[in-house]
Amino acid sequence: MKIIIGGAGEVGTHLSKLLSAENQDIILMDANEENLNFPNNFEIMTVVGNPTSIQDLKQAGIGAADMFIGVTPEESINMTACMLAHNLGAKKTVARVSNEEYLLPKNMEFFTQLGVDSIICPEILAANEIVNAIHTPWTRQWWEIAGGLILLGIKVREHAPIVRKYLYDLNKEEKIFHLVAIKRDNYTIIPGGSDQILAEDLLYITTTKEHIQDVKIITGKEDIEIHKITVMGAGRIALKVCERIPRHIQIKLLEINKEKSYRIAEKVDSNVLVVNGDGRNTDLLIQENIKNCSAFIALTGNSETNILACVAAKSLGVPKTIAEVENLDYIQMAEKLNIGNIINKKLIASSHIYQFLLDADVSTVKCLAFANADVAELIARPGSKITKKPVKDLHLPKDMTLGGKICDGHAEMINGNTIIQPGDHVVVFCLDTAMRKIEDYFN
């Protein structure tokens, strides 16, 4: 598949590296030559050019492109580039935007007619992830799929009843959940019956809505009542989070820039108090009564600042912390520091774009930052390999597992005797080496 990516910023660069690892024909285009310097181990063709230039698009081979992805920092450039790419022969187009109005269904139809097939807003996607984390503070990951199937990411401590259990000891009577992966240190394990759960493991578990409480109990978790939140950094993600948090929750928004804090204070709702100050300052956090907060969310543009601020908040007794970590090299360090949920716009945006590139019927793909893994919701096509035999006889690769399925709108767990039916929505958890193998089973 030939894919042209317009914009060699954070999202475009990460997406290029992700797709080049799968032997896709990637052309990365940017007007600034300095943005196109890559190590030799990435097979990416680079083109110095403006994605809104007809001549530059033609030189990049837009007429033969299967997809054009516009991910420059400027939404107007991305939208214009997608319209031009469509009219010059690109089969599909995706544009990154920051204007939430563009995502309204009535406007999406309008843009589709102009040649923009899909629109993503990384800031909105990130804000939604944060709000989900606030709604379920005892989890590191919560992904709800239509039909009631849930994927949970849960860090287990020494006291959890599930710790030191072997997988063959779990679900002996009724299968109420499926442990699809274990993240231990820097490794992700697709577990088998002989694998044991250890303290400090990050478990990825699929279950149905009616068994959420059972999973909470066995993993030793308790509910945290969220009533007060402190947010550090008044950027676009932070403002979108404030808009989406229920009004009964009090929010304190810390912004280091005095002029910006005054401007923001005039825009936010009554449940948001804007404070001019540096969230890294422990004395300020104590002064602002951080100990009474249920959650601390660090959303400045600096990954190190966000990580350190969450560490400080944890040390002062805040039970739930969330950090935006855009530097991929820092994600493992942040996880080891146990600061809670990690938000990364590059991974979130890449997940949503990636699903358009798979040949199988894919409803959603989610990249898991901690686990170097993907979760996909796929639809079993009539006659596909996945529908031919019971799961135990399919000889699935060891780097993938089936987490559950949705049949006629009803969520079900999967065991060895399950036979996937055509039209079933199946949740597949796989290491990042296996996503392409999935298509052989579902096509």
C-alpha positions as CSV (number, residue, x, y, z in Angstrom):
1,M,0.0,0.0,0.0
2,K,1.4,3.4,-1.0
3,I,0.8,6.0,1.7
4,I,1.8,9.7,1.5
5,I,1.9,11.5,4.9
6,G,1.9,15.3,4.7
7,G,3.6,16.8,7.8
8,A,6.7,15.4,9.6
9,G,5.7,16.6,13.0
10,E,5.2,14.3,16.0
11,V,2.2,12.4,14.7
12,G,3.4,12.2,11.1
13,T,6.9,11.0,12.1
14,H,5.6,8.4,14.6
15,L,3.0,7.1,12.1
16,S,5.7,6.8,9.4
17,K,7.9,4.7,11.6
18,L,5.0,2.5,12.7
19,L,3.9,1.8,9.1
20,S,7.4,1.4,7.7
21,A,7.9,-1.4,10.1
22,E,5.1,-3.2,8.3
23,N,6.8,-2.9,4.9
24,Q,4.3,-0.3,3.7
25,D,5.4,2.1,0.9
26,I,5.7,5.3,3.0
27,I,6.4,8.7,1.6
28,L,6.8,11.5,4.2
29,M,6.4,15.0,2.9
30,D,7.3,18.3,4.7
31,A,8.2,21.8,3.6
32,N,11.1,21.9,6.1
33,E,14.0,19.6,5.2
34,E,15.3,19.5,8.8
35,N,12.1,17.6,9.8
36,L,12.9,14.8,7.4
37,N,16.1,13.4,9.0
38,F,15.7,9.8,10.0
39,P,18.0,7.0,11.1
40,N,18.9,4.6,8.3
41,N,17.0,1.7,9.9
42,F,13.6,3.2,8.8
43,E,12.6,2.6,5.2
44,I,10.8,5.9,4.6
45,M,11.1,7.9,1.5
46,T,11.1,11.6,2.2
47,V,10.1,14.5,0.0
48,V,10.7,18.1,0.6
49,G,7.6,19.8,-0.5
50,N,4.4,21.7,0.5
51,P,1.4,19.3,0.8
52,T,-0.9,22.1,-0.5
53,S,1.2,22.4,-3.7
54,I,-0.3,20.6,-6.7
55,Q,3.1,20.3,-8.3
56,D,4.7,18.9,-5.1
57,L,1.9,16.4,-4.6
58,K,2.3,15.1,-8.2
59,Q,6.0,14.8,-7.7
60,A,5.4,12.7,-4.6
61,G,3.2,10.3,-6.7
62,I,-0.2,11.3,-5.3
63,G,-2.0,9.8,-8.4
64,A,-1.0,6.3,-7.3
65,A,-1.5,6.8,-3.6
66,D,-3.8,4.4,-1.7
67,M,-4.0,7.0,1.1
68,F,-3.0,10.6,1.9
69,I,-2.8,11.6,5.5
70,G,-2.5,15.3,6.4
71,V,-1.1,15.7,9.9
72,T,0.7,19.1,9.8
73,P,0.1,21.4,12.8
74,E,-2.2,23.6,10.7
75,E,-5.7,22.2,10.1
76,S,-6.3,24.4,7.1
77,I,-3.2,23.0,5.4
78,N,-4.4,19.4,6.2
79,M,-7.9,20.0,4.9
80,T,-6.7,21.7,1.7
81,A,-4.1,19.0,1.1
82,C,-6.7,16.2,1.5
83,M,-9.0,17.9,-1.0
84,L,-6.2,18.3,-3.5
85,A,-5.0,14.8,-2.9
86,H,-8.4,13.4,-3.5
87,N,-8.9,15.3,-6.8
88,L,-5.4,14.2,-7.9
89,G,-6.1,10.5,-7.5
90,A,-5.6,9.5,-3.9
91,K,-8.0,6.7,-3.0
92,K,-8.6,7.8,0.7
93,T,-7.7,10.9,2.7
94,V,-7.4,11.6,6.4
95,A,-7.0,15.1,8.0
96,R,-5.9,16.1,11.4
97,V,-7.8,19.1,12.8
98,S,-8.2,21.0,16.1
99,N,-11.6,22.5,15.5
100,E,-14.2,20.3,17.2
101,E,-17.0,21.8,14.9
102,Y,-15.5,19.9,12.0
103,L,-16.4,16.6,13.7
104,L,-20.1,17.2,13.7
105,P,-22.0,14.7,11.5
106,K,-23.5,17.3,9.3
107,N,-20.1,18.8,8.6
108,M,-18.4,15.4,8.1
109,E,-20.8,14.7,5.2
110,F,-19.9,18.1,3.7
111,F,-16.2,17.4,4.0
112,T,-16.6,13.9,2.5
113,Q,-18.1,15.5,-0.6
114,L,-15.1,17.8,-0.9
115,G,-12.7,14.8,-0.7
116,V,-11.8,14.5,3.0
117,D,-12.8,11.0,4.0
118,S,-11.9,11.0,7.6
119,I,-11.1,13.6,10.2
120,I,-9.3,13.2,13.6
121,C,-8.6,15.6,16.4
122,P,-5.8,14.2,18.7
123,E,-6.6,16.8,21.4
124,I,-10.3,15.6,21.6
125,L,-9.3,12.0,21.5
126,A,-6.8,12.6,24.3
127,A,-9.4,14.5,26.4
128,N,-11.8,11.7,26.0
129,E,-9.2,9.2,27.3
130,I,-8.6,11.4,30.3
131,V,-12.3,11.7,31.1
132,N,-12.6,7.9,30.9
133,A,-9.7,7.6,33.3
134,I,-11.5,9.9,35.7
135,H,-14.7,7.9,35.5
136,T,-12.8,4.6,36.4
137,P,-9.9,5.8,38.6
138,W,-9.0,2.3,39.8
139,T,-7.9,1.3,36.2
140,R,-4.9,2.2,34.0
141,Q,-7.0,1.5,30.9
142,W,-10.7,1.3,30.2
143,W,-11.9,0.6,26.7
144,E,-15.6,-0.1,26.2
145,I,-16.8,-1.8,23.1
146,A,-20.4,-1.7,21.7
147,G,-22.2,-4.7,23.2
148,G,-20.8,-4.4,26.7
149,L,-17.3,-6.0,26.4
150,I,-14.7,-4.1,28.4
151,L,-10.9,-4.1,28.2
152,L,-9.3,-3.2,31.5
153,G,-5.6,-2.4,32.3
154,I,-5.0,-2.9,36.0
155,K,-1.8,-2.6,38.0
156,V,-1.9,-5.3,40.8
157,R,-0.2,-4.9,44.1
158,E,1.1,-7.4,46.6
159,H,-2.2,-7.6,48.5
160,A,-4.4,-8.4,45.5
161,P,-6.1,-11.8,45.7
162,I,-5.1,-12.6,42.1
163,V,-1.3,-12.2,42.9
164,R,0.7,-15.5,42.8
165,K,-2.2,-17.3,41.1
166,Y,-1.6,-19.4,38.0
167,L,-3.9,-18.9,35.0
168,Y,-5.2,-22.4,35.1
169,D,-6.5,-21.6,38.7
170,L,-8.7,-18.8,37.4
171,N,-12.2,-19.1,35.9
172,K,-12.4,-22.8,36.8
173,E,-16.1,-22.7,37.2
174,E,-17.5,-19.9,34.9
175,K,-15.3,-17.8,32.6
176,I,-16.2,-14.3,33.7
177,F,-13.0,-12.6,32.4
178,H,-10.0,-13.3,30.2
179,L,-6.5,-12.3,31.0
180,V,-5.2,-11.4,27.6
181,A,-1.8,-10.0,28.5
182,I,0.7,-9.3,31.3
183,K,3.1,-6.4,31.1
184,R,6.0,-7.2,33.4
185,D,9.0,-4.9,33.6
186,N,9.8,-4.2,29.9
187,Y,8.1,-7.3,28.5
188,T,4.6,-8.1,27.4
189,I,3.4,-11.7,27.8
190,I,0.5,-13.3,26.1
191,P,-0.1,-15.7,29.0
192,G,-0.8,-19.5,29.0
193,G,-2.2,-21.7,31.8
194,S,1.2,-22.1,33.4
195,D,1.9,-18.4,33.7
196,Q,1.8,-16.9,37.2
197,I,0.6,-13.4,38.2
198,L,3.1,-11.4,40.2
199,A,2.9,-8.2,42.2
200,E,3.4,-5.0,40.2
201,D,2.2,-6.7,37.0
202,L,0.1,-4.6,34.7
203,L,-2.8,-6.9,33.7
204,Y,-4.9,-6.5,30.6
205,I,-8.3,-8.1,31.2
206,T,-11.4,-8.4,29.1
207,T,-14.7,-8.9,30.8
208,T,-18.4,-8.0,30.5
209,K,-20.2,-5.1,32.2
210,E,-21.9,-7.4,34.7
211,H,-18.6,-8.8,36.0
212,I,-16.7,-5.5,36.5
213,Q,-17.1,-5.7,40.2
214,D,-15.8,-9.3,40.3
215,V,-12.6,-8.1,38.4
216,K,-12.3,-5.2,40.8
217,I,-12.4,-7.5,43.9
218,I,-10.0,-10.1,42.6
219,T,-7.4,-7.5,41.5
220,G,-7.7,-5.8,45.0
221,K,-9.0,-2.5,43.8
222,E,-11.3,0.0,45.5
223,D,-13.4,2.8,44.1
224,I,-12.0,6.4,44.4
225,E,-14.7,9.0,44.7
226,I,-13.7,11.9,42.4
227,H,-14.9,15.2,43.8
228,K,-11.9,17.6,43.3
229,I,-9.4,17.7,40.4
230,T,-6.3,19.7,39.9
231,V,-5.2,20.2,36.3
232,M,-1.7,21.6,35.5
233,G,-1.4,23.4,32.2
234,A,-4.2,25.2,30.4
235,G,-3.5,24.0,26.9
236,R,-6.1,22.7,24.4
237,I,-6.4,19.3,25.9
238,A,-6.8,20.7,29.4
239,L,-9.7,23.0,28.3
240,K,-11.4,20.1,26.5
241,V,-11.1,18.0,29.6
242,C,-12.6,20.8,31.7
243,E,-15.6,21.0,29.2
244,R,-16.2,17.2,29.5
245,I,-15.8,16.7,33.3
246,P,-19.2,16.6,35.1
247,R,-20.2,20.0,36.6
248,H,-20.5,18.6,40.1
249,I,-16.7,18.0,40.2
250,Q,-14.6,21.0,41.2
251,I,-11.6,21.7,39.0
252,K,-8.5,23.8,39.9
253,L,-6.6,24.7,36.7
254,L,-2.9,25.8,37.3
255,E,-1.4,27.9,34.5
256,I,2.1,29.4,34.9
257,N,1.6,32.2,32.3
258,K,-0.2,35.1,34.0
259,E,-1.8,36.6,30.9
260,K,-3.0,33.2,29.6
261,S,-4.5,32.4,33.0
262,Y,-6.5,35.6,32.9
263,R,-7.8,34.8,29.4
264,I,-8.7,31.3,30.3
265,A,-10.5,32.4,33.5
266,E,-13.0,34.3,31.4
267,K,-13.9,31.3,29.3
268,V,-14.2,28.4,31.7
269,D,-17.4,27.2,33.5
270,S,-18.2,28.1,37.1
271,N,-16.8,24.8,38.4
272,V,-13.3,25.6,37.2
273,L,-11.0,27.9,39.2
274,V,-8.0,29.2,37.4
275,V,-4.8,29.7,39.5
276,N,-1.7,31.4,38.2
277,G,1.2,29.3,39.4
278,D,3.8,26.6,38.7
279,G,2.4,23.1,39.4
280,R,5.9,21.8,39.9
281,N,6.2,23.9,43.0
282,T,5.4,21.6,46.0
283,D,4.7,24.6,48.2
284,L,2.1,25.9,45.8
285,L,0.5,22.4,45.6
286,I,0.3,22.3,49.4
287,Q,-1.0,25.9,49.5
288,E,-3.7,25.0,47.0
289,N,-4.7,22.1,49.3
290,I,-3.7,19.3,46.9
291,K,-4.2,16.7,49.7
292,N,-7.9,17.1,49.3
293,C,-7.8,16.4,45.6
294,S,-9.0,13.1,44.2
295,A,-7.0,13.4,41.0
296,F,-4.1,15.4,39.5
297,I,-3.7,15.8,35.8
298,A,-0.5,17.1,34.3
299,L,-1.0,18.5,30.7
300,T,1.9,20.9,30.0
301,G,3.8,20.6,26.8
302,N,6.8,19.2,28.6
303,S,6.8,15.4,29.4
304,E,9.5,15.6,32.1
305,T,7.5,18.4,33.9
306,N,4.3,16.3,33.7
307,I,6.0,13.2,35.1
308,L,7.7,15.0,38.0
309,A,4.6,16.9,38.9
310,C,2.6,13.6,39.1
311,V,5.4,12.1,41.3
312,A,5.1,15.1,43.6
313,A,1.3,14.9,43.7
314,K,1.5,11.2,44.5
315,S,4.0,11.9,47.3
316,L,1.4,14.4,48.8
317,G,-1.3,11.8,48.9
318,V,-3.3,12.3,45.6
319,P,-4.7,8.8,44.8
320,K,-5.1,9.3,41.0
321,T,-2.6,10.9,38.7
322,I,-2.6,11.3,34.9
323,A,0.3,12.6,32.8
324,E,0.6,13.6,29.2
325,V,3.9,12.1,28.0
326,E,4.5,12.9,24.4
327,N,8.2,11.8,24.4
328,L,7.9,8.0,23.7
329,D,11.3,7.4,25.3
330,Y,9.9,8.5,28.7
331,I,6.8,6.2,28.7
332,Q,8.6,3.2,30.2
333,M,10.2,5.4,32.9
334,A,6.8,7.0,33.7
335,E,5.3,3.5,34.1
336,K,8.0,2.4,36.5
337,L,7.3,5.5,38.6
338,N,3.7,4.3,39.0
339,I,2.3,7.7,38.2
340,G,-0.9,6.2,36.8
341,N,-2.4,6.8,33.4
342,I,-0.2,8.0,30.5
343,I,-1.7,10.0,27.7
344,N,0.2,10.3,24.3
345,K,-1.4,12.1,21.4
346,K,0.8,10.4,18.9
347,L,-0.2,6.9,19.9
348,I,-3.9,7.9,20.1
349,A,-4.0,9.5,16.7
350,S,-2.0,6.7,15.1
351,S,-4.4,4.2,16.5
352,H,-7.3,5.9,14.8
353,I,-5.5,6.3,11.5
354,Y,-4.1,2.8,11.6
355,Q,-7.5,1.1,11.5
356,F,-8.1,2.6,8.0
357,L,-5.1,0.8,6.7
358,L,-6.1,-2.8,7.6
359,D,-7.8,-4.9,5.0
360,A,-10.0,-6.8,7.5
361,D,-13.2,-5.2,8.7
362,V,-11.9,-3.3,11.7
363,S,-14.2,-1.2,13.8
364,T,-11.5,0.2,16.2
365,V,-7.8,-0.2,16.8
366,K,-6.1,1.0,20.0
367,C,-2.4,1.2,20.6
368,L,-1.4,0.4,24.2
369,A,1.6,2.7,25.1
370,F,2.8,0.5,28.0
371,A,2.5,-2.9,26.3
372,N,3.9,-2.3,22.8
373,A,0.6,-4.0,21.7
374,D,-2.6,-3.3,19.8
375,V,-6.2,-4.1,20.5
376,A,-8.5,-4.5,17.5
377,E,-12.2,-5.0,17.2
378,L,-12.6,-7.1,14.0
379,I,-15.6,-8.4,12.2
380,A,-15.5,-12.1,11.1
381,R,-16.3,-12.3,7.4
382,P,-18.4,-15.2,6.0
383,G,-16.0,-18.0,5.0
384,S,-13.0,-16.6,6.9
385,K,-10.6,-18.9,8.6
386,I,-11.6,-17.7,12.1
387,T,-15.1,-19.1,11.6
388,K,-14.1,-22.6,10.4
389,K,-13.1,-24.4,13.7
390,P,-13.3,-24.1,17.4
391,V,-10.8,-21.5,18.8
392,K,-8.6,-24.3,20.3
393,D,-8.1,-25.8,16.8
394,L,-7.3,-22.6,15.0
395,H,-3.6,-22.7,16.0
396,L,-3.5,-18.9,16.6
397,P,0.0,-17.4,16.8
398,K,1.4,-17.1,20.3
399,D,1.7,-13.3,20.0
400,M,-2.1,-12.9,19.8
401,T,-5.2,-13.9,21.7
402,L,-9.0,-13.5,21.5
403,G,-10.3,-11.4,24.3
404,G,-14.1,-11.8,23.7
405,K,-16.8,-11.4,21.1
406,I,-20.0,-9.5,20.5
407,C,-22.8,-11.6,18.9
408,D,-26.1,-10.0,18.1
409,G,-25.3,-7.1,20.4
410,H,-24.5,-9.4,23.4
411,A,-21.0,-9.6,24.9
412,E,-19.6,-13.1,25.5
413,M,-16.3,-14.5,26.7
414,I,-14.4,-16.9,24.5
415,N,-13.0,-20.3,25.5
416,G,-11.3,-23.1,23.5
417,N,-14.6,-24.6,22.4
418,T,-16.1,-21.3,21.1
419,I,-16.8,-21.2,17.4
420,I,-16.7,-17.7,16.0
421,Q,-19.8,-17.0,13.8
422,P,-19.8,-14.8,10.6
423,G,-20.6,-11.2,11.6
424,D,-19.3,-11.6,15.2
425,H,-17.3,-8.7,16.5
426,V,-14.2,-10.1,18.0
427,V,-11.7,-8.3,20.3
428,V,-8.2,-9.4,19.5
429,F,-5.2,-8.5,21.7
430,C,-1.9,-8.8,19.9
431,L,1.8,-7.8,20.2
432,D,2.9,-5.2,17.7
433,T,4.4,-8.0,15.6
434,A,1.1,-9.7,14.9
435,M,-1.4,-7.1,13.6
436,R,-1.0,-8.2,10.0
437,K,-1.3,-11.9,10.9
438,I,-4.8,-11.2,12.1
439,E,-6.1,-10.3,8.6
440,D,-5.3,-13.9,7.4
441,Y,-7.9,-15.2,10.0
442,F,-10.6,-12.6,9.4
443,N,-10.6,-12.0,5.7
